[in-house]
Amino acid sequence: MEQVNFTLIEALYTNKQVYLTYYKKGQCITDTGFIQFVDSLGDLFIFIDDVFGLKNKMRLSELVDVRLA
C-alpha cells in the first residue's frame, strides 16, 4: 500500500499518466488517467479518465495496482 501511495503522489506532482487497476462491483478494472488529488489519511483520491476526461473519486482501499505510463 505504501508503494501505491508513493506512485500516486509521484504521478500527481509530475503530472504523469497512470494505469490504475481497481475493484468495482466485484470486477477488476484497468483504466488510464491522471491523478488530480490524493488524501492518504481519508482513503481517497481523484483521477481524470484519459478516454472521456471524467473525474472519478475513488477509495485507495479499492486499488489493486498503480503504474506510471
N, C-alpha and C positions, 0 to 999 in steps of 0.2 A: 504494500500500500504506500509505503514511503517513496518507492521508485515512481509509482504512478503520480503521486503528488508532485514530485520533483519535475517530471516530464511535463505536467500540466503548467506548472509555474514557468518553466523554460519556454514553452510554446506561447504563453501569454505575453511574456516580456520581449520575445524575439519576433512575435507575430508570424510564427511558422505554422504551416498546415499540419494537422494531426490525423491519424487514423484511430478512431475510438471503437472499441468493442465493448458492448454492454448488454445487459439483460433488459428486455421489455416484453411484458405479457408472456413470460415463460420462454421467449426465444432469444437467441444470441444474435445480435445485430452488429454489423460493422459499418461505420459511417465516416465520412471525412468532413473536416471543417476547421474553423479557427476558434481558439479559446478566447472568450471575452472577459470572464470573471471567474475567480476561484476563491472559495471560502472553506478552508480545510476544517475549521472548527465547527462550522454549520453544516458540514457534509453536503456542500452544494457547489455546482459550477454551471456556467452558461457557455454554450458554444454555438457558433453560427454555422449552419449547414452549408456545405460547399455547393450543393446542387441547386437548392431553392432559395438560399440566403435567409432562412428562417432561424430565429433564436430558439434554442432549446435549453430549458432549465432541467438539470438532472442532479441526482444524488451521486456523490462519489462512491458510495457503497454499491451502486449498480454497475460500476465499471469493472470490466474484466481485464482489459489491456489498453494501453495508450502508447502510440509510437509516433515519432516525428516523421513527416512525409519527406 
